[in-house]
Amino acid sequence: RIMIQRAPPLLRVVSASSSCLLSDFARGMAGHSKWSTIKRHKGAEDAKRSAVFAKIGKQLRIAVSSSSTTDLNNVLARAKEADMPKDVIER
């Protein structure tokens, strides 16, 4: 029976006199930052939210101009359900 030993992974050693503080290995892969992932997901969520807010805002303007309390109450309930900020509703 033959036993095969694996060699430990090679790490780049950074000396104290080196200008960089972390090795390439410790920093992670180039171009893969956590912030860019968060930014992309947040941008997509914000775009969806702004589309919903715009639609509800248009419905609010129509409900206010028609002076129907039932329509206004329904639209206000939808705005609260969508977590629309209070200052945006009041505008």
Salt bridges, closest charged atoms under 4 A:
ASP24 OD2 - ARG12 NH1 2.73
ASP24 OD1 - ARG27 NH2 3.17
ASP46 OD2 - LYS42 NZ 2.95
ASP46 OD1 - ARG49 NH1 2.95
